[in-house]
Amino acid sequence: MAIPWAQRADWPLKLREHATEFTKYLRDMLNCIHRSLGQAVPANLVKTMITGTLTMMSKTLRTPNLTTI
């Protein structure tokens, strides 16, 4: 039986919510990869992981640094 890969790609708009959801998603994916016993990770899931990472980095870079105010 095939490993059921996590399927989630809609990232919340707020940075903290995005980070929370993305952390859950990556944790689920890591568990799937460990259970897959050497099977290749599907390209669409790698694309989702990269897109989520880039989106969160972009949000982080756009967030003003409020510690200097």
Secondary structure, DSSP 8 states (H G I E B T S, - for coil): ------------SSHHHHHHHHHHHHHHHHHHHHHTTT----HHHHHHHHHHHHHHHHHHHHS--GGG-
